[in-house]
Amino acid sequence: MKTLRAGIVGVSGYTGADLVKILYKHPYFRLTYVANTQGGMALSEVHKEFYNVLDLEVSKACVQDVCAQCDVVFLALPHKSAMEFVKALRAYEGDSQRIKIVDLSADYRLSAKHYEEVYCPHIDIEGLTHAVYGLPEYAHNEIAKASLVANPGCYPTATLLALLPFLAYIEGEIFVDAKSGVSGAGKKLTDDTHYPNINENMFSYAPLAHRHQIEIEEKCERFGMQRVQVNFIPHLCPFTRGMLVSVFATLKEEYIDIEPLEILKQTYKDSPFVRICSESVRVSNVRGSNMCDVYALKRGRALYVNSAIDNLMRGASSQAVVNANIMCGFAPESGIPQVGW
């Protein structure tokens, strides 16, 4: 099978580094282009782990260079910067729209209305109408036909995979307790992520107001055909990577006798990256992989669903490569780590 040229724009962050690691060993993608906002340096200067392993020059991000050197491009850019780049890239390509784009920012995940409520006015409405939300277990066919895929957020990925199988069985408000490793806050140093402040510490942030809350609600309506109220409380925790989500909901009276694990097994029986567990899930079991481990049980009408992912992998980089695999006609599992570290 032929190989395709792959590029990364925004290679300097944690997700950029993980994208490099996956694409470096990928059987069908050949990493030909890496870029950030400055350029003019070796990749090993940005990420020391690639010294004497991968000899690539980091370029200054340029639409023309992407068009000349890439068949598929991953955008690991900040919000707003991503849609500026996508709009320019699609305009430069014209009618061909040859290059497959996977955007890891939030810029193409939400409706224009919701995006403006949470971030800012959207500047690429045309691109937004063509974008597909890339949750592979629920949108495989749409992803396969897409030229622009919006990679889901880390919290929504872990929450939706736990929650969507049960939407038809529950009623009332939904409560989500989510805990993320510090890498989810990015590389830039802040007071909250400074080692003396996060070590041996844990705290919630943006409770009931986090920007991923509306993404979860919107996609519940999109995939589950249910309009729901999700009360989302994220926490920052003193470990580097990983995410643990607990979903609490109330079963409808007529579904009090359901077997939650059987529903999960039936829903994900053909999903290579979702594992149904017989006990509470652990972050350490998914670290470095694209796996989402899920567990569920009930007590009377109380339903509890528990999921774990690696926030940088399944929550960003490896899921982005799965989406690119599907877009390019490769098996979803191609080049994706099945077992982490």
N, C-alpha and C positions, 0 to 999 in steps of 0.2 A: 504493500500500500504506500502511496506517495506521502511525503512529508510536507507539511505546511509551515510557512514562516510565521513565527509568533513574536510579538513585541509587548513590552511593558512600559507604560507611561506612568511615572510615579513610583519608581523602583526603590526609593530611599527608605520607605517605612517597613514595618514588620510584615505587612501583607505582601509588599513587593519582594521582600527576601524569600518568603515562602513560595511565591509564584516562581521565582527563579529556581528554587530547589526542585519543584515539581516538573517544570518545563525542561530543565537540564537533563532529566532522565526519561522524558516522555518519548514513546516510540514513534509518534506521528507529528509532533510539533518540534520545530528547530528554532531555538531562541536566537533571533538575529538582531534584535533592537531593544535596548533598554535606555530609558531617559528619565530625567527629572527637570526641575526648573532651571538648574544652573548648567549642567553638562561639563565636559572637559576634564573628566577624572576616570580612573579605572573603577570597575565595579567593586574590586577588592578594597578600595579606599572607602567605599560606602558601607560595605558589609565584609568585614574581615574574614569571615568563614570561607569566602571564595578565593582567597589568596592561593596562588599556584594550582587552582582547580579550574577556574573558569575565567578566561582572559577576554573580557568584554569591556569596551569603552562606553561610558555613560554619556549619552548625547543630551543636548538641550532639546526639550520636547518641541517637535515641529511636525505639523500636519503633513507637509510635503514629504518628509522623510518616512513617516508612517506609511503613506500611500506607496512609496517606492520600495519599502523593505519588508512589508508585513502582509500576510493574508488574514491574520486574526490579531487583534490587539486587546490587551487588558488594561483598563484605566483604573489605577489605584490613586486617584487624585482626590483632593478635598471636595466637599459639596460646593456647588456653583462652578468651580473650576472645571469639573468633569463635563457639565452640559455646554460650557463654552467651547471645550475641545471637540466634543461630539458634533456640535452644530457646525463648527468650522470644517471638520473632517468630512461630514456628509455633504456640505456645500462644495468642497473641493472635488469630491468624487463625482458629483453630478448624478446622472441617472444610473450609473453602474452599481453603486452601493455594493461593491465587491467585497470590501473588508468586513469581516465579522467583528463586532464590538461587544465586549463584556465589560460593563461598568460596575465597579465595586462601590461606588458612592451611592448616596440616596437619591440622586438627581432624577432617575427615571423609574423609581419604585412606586410613586404615589400619583394620584390624580393631580391635575394642576391646582385645583382648589385646596386639597389637603397639603400639597407641597408648599403653597404660599402661606398657609396657616402655620406651618411648622418651621419653614426655612425662609423663603423669600419668593418674590414673583418668578415664575419659570420663564426662561428666555428661549426655550426650544420646544414649543408646543407641538410642532410637526413631528419632531423626533419622539416626543412623549407618546404620541398616538400610535407610533410603530413599535414602541418598546414592549418587550414581553418580560413579565416578572419570572425570574428564573429559579423557581422551587421545583426541582426535577421530578419529584414524586407526584406532583399535581399538575405539571404543565409541560410534560415531555414533548407532546406533539407540537405545541405552540413554539417551544424552544427550537425544535428541529427546523422550523420554517423561518426563524427570525434572523434578522441581520443585526439587531441591537437587543441585548438582554440586560436587564437590571438585576444584578446579583442581590439577593435578599440580605437584610441586616442580620447580625449575629443573634441578637435577642429574638427577632421574629422567626428566624430559622428554627431555633430550639423550641420556641413556644408553639408555632404553627404545627410542627410535626407531632407534638404532644396533644394539641387541642383539636385539630381538624377532624380526626376520626370520631369525635364524640359530640360534635355540634348538634346533630339531630336528636341526641338523647338528653340534652341538658336544657335548663331554663334559668332565667335570672342572670344576675351579674356574675362575672368571672373574675377571679383573683389570681394574679400571677406574681410569685416571688422568684426573682432571678438574681443569680450571683455570678459575677464575671471576674476573671483574672485581670491584673493591672494592664496587661498589654492591650486590652480593649480601649484604653484611653489614648493609645498612640505613643510615639517616641518622645514627644515634647514634654519636658519636665514641668510639672505643676506642683503646687503645695500638696494636693491630695495624693499624688503619685510619688512624691519624695519619700525615699526609703524610711526615714524615721517616723513619717506620718502614717504610712500604710502598713509597715511591719507590725505584726501582732495586733492588727486593728481591722475593723470592718465597719462599713457604714452605708446607708442608703443614699441615693442621690436622685434628684428630680422625681421624687415619688408622685405617682398619679399625673405626671406632667412630662415624662420622658418622650422624646420624639418618635421612638419606636412603638409607642402605644397605639398611635393612629395607624401605623403600618400594619400592626397585628389586626386591628379592627377592620381595616379596609380589606385585607386579604381573607379574613374569615367570611366576609360577605361575598368576595370574589370566588373562592373555592368551595365554601361550605353553604353558600346561599342563605346565610343567616346574618342578620344585623345584630351585633352583640355589643355589650359594654364590657370592656376589659379594664380592670383596675390593676395597673402594672407598677410594681415597685422593684427597681433594680438596686443591686448592692455591689460595691467594689470590695474585693477580697484580696488578702495578702498572698496570692500565688500568681505566677507569670501568665500562664495560658490555661484556658478551660472555662466552661460555663455550665452551671447547674440551674435548671428551671423547675419550679414546682407550680402546678396549675391546680386550683381548687374551684370546683363547680358543684351545682346541685342537679341531680338527675330528675327528669320528669317522673311523676308517680308511676306511669305505665311502664317505665323502664327500670324499675327498682331491682329487677332480677337479672339484669345483663351481666355478662362476664367480661370485664374490661380488657383483660389480657387477650381473650379470644377476638375481640373487636380489633385490637392492635395487630394481632397476627394475621387476620384476614385482610386488613387494610394494606399491610406492608409485605405481604407474602412474596411479591415479585420485586421488592426494593432492595438492591444490594447494599445500600448504605444506611439502612435502619435495622437495628437489632432490638428485638423484644426480649426484655430481661425478666427473670422470675423474682427479682429482689431489687431494692433501691439501687439506682445507678450511681456510678462513681466517675468523676472527672478523669482520674488517672487511667481509666480503661479506654478512653477515646483520644487521649493526647497524641498529637502528631498524625491523626488520621482524619478521614472524611466521614467517619461513623457518627451516627446519632443513636445513642442507647436510650430506650424508653421503657418505663415501667408504669403500671397503673393498678389501683385497687379501689374498692368502695366500702363504705360502711353505711348501711341504710341508703339514703339518697345522697350522701356525701361522696363525691368522686374526687380522687387524687391521681394526678398524672405527673410523672417525674421524667425529665429528660436531661441528657448531658451531651455536650459537643466540645470540640476544640474551637474556641472563638476565632482564632486566626486561620484555621483550616476549613472545617465545615461552615464556620461562620463567615468565611471570606474566600481565601485563596483556592483551596481544593475544590470547593463548590463552584467557583468561577471556572476552573478547568473542566469540571464535569459538564457545565453548561456549554463550554466551547467544544468539547467532544461531541455533544449532541448536535450542536449547530453545524458541525463539519462532517457529520455522518459517521463518527467513530463510536465504538461502544462506550457507554458512560464510564466504565471502570478503567479505561485506557490510561495508563500512567499515574493512576491515583493510589496513594498508599492505603492498603487494606488494614495494615497493622501499624500503629504508631510507635512511640518510644516512651 
